[in-house]
């Protein structure tokens, strides 16, 4: 899978509205057949920063995402709401879902 994490520094005046500003892009991406997940979180340290965790089935699915009309629309419409260019980590992994964090195993009998 292609695993991507990106940090989006949103302008303070748009931080509260960011989930709805990015809403159409989010929903369209989640509807892509090769999208495994596309999840936003807000930083605890910086309320103006949103972290996107996304994964695509394979390189073809990642390329389809970047080549989609909604990606092109996001490239045009989202930057005016950002304080700086997002930072990204993008890796290819030999897995297709989340793995358990064995160092914090929760007993099954809970």
MOCORQUI-V30151 format. One record per residue. N is the residue number from 1. SS is DSSP state (H for helix, E for strand, - for the rest). Layout:
# MOCORQUI-V30151
n=N ss=SS
n=N ss=SS
This chain:
# MOCORQUI-V30151
n=1 ss=-
n=2 ss=E
n=3 ss=E
n=4 ss=E
n=5 ss=E
n=6 ss=E
n=7 ss=E
n=8 ss=E
n=9 ss=E
n=10 ss=E
n=11 ss=-
n=12 ss=H
n=13 ss=H
n=14 ss=H
n=15 ss=-
n=16 ss=-
n=17 ss=-
n=18 ss=H
n=19 ss=H
n=20 ss=H
n=21 ss=H
n=22 ss=-
n=23 ss=H
n=24 ss=H
n=25 ss=H
n=26 ss=H
n=27 ss=H
n=28 ss=H
n=29 ss=H
n=30 ss=H
n=31 ss=-
n=32 ss=-
n=33 ss=-
n=34 ss=-
n=35 ss=E
n=36 ss=E
n=37 ss=E
n=38 ss=E
n=39 ss=E
n=40 ss=E
n=41 ss=E
n=42 ss=E
n=43 ss=-
n=44 ss=-
n=45 ss=-
n=46 ss=-
n=47 ss=-
n=48 ss=-
n=49 ss=E
n=50 ss=E
n=51 ss=E
n=52 ss=E
n=53 ss=E
n=54 ss=E
n=55 ss=E
n=56 ss=E
n=57 ss=-
n=58 ss=-
n=59 ss=H
n=60 ss=H
n=61 ss=H
n=62 ss=H
n=63 ss=H
n=64 ss=H
n=65 ss=H
n=66 ss=H
n=67 ss=-
n=68 ss=-
n=69 ss=H
n=70 ss=H
n=71 ss=H
n=72 ss=H
n=73 ss=H
n=74 ss=H
n=75 ss=H
n=76 ss=H
n=77 ss=H
n=78 ss=-
n=79 ss=H
n=80 ss=H
n=81 ss=H
n=82 ss=E
n=83 ss=-
n=84 ss=-
n=85 ss=-
n=86 ss=-
n=87 ss=E
n=88 ss=E
n=89 ss=E
n=90 ss=E
n=91 ss=E
n=92 ss=E
n=93 ss=-
n=94 ss=-
n=95 ss=-
n=96 ss=-
n=97 ss=-
n=98 ss=-
n=99 ss=-
n=100 ss=-
n=101 ss=-
n=102 ss=H
n=103 ss=H
n=104 ss=H
n=105 ss=-
n=106 ss=-
n=107 ss=-
n=108 ss=-
n=109 ss=-
n=110 ss=-
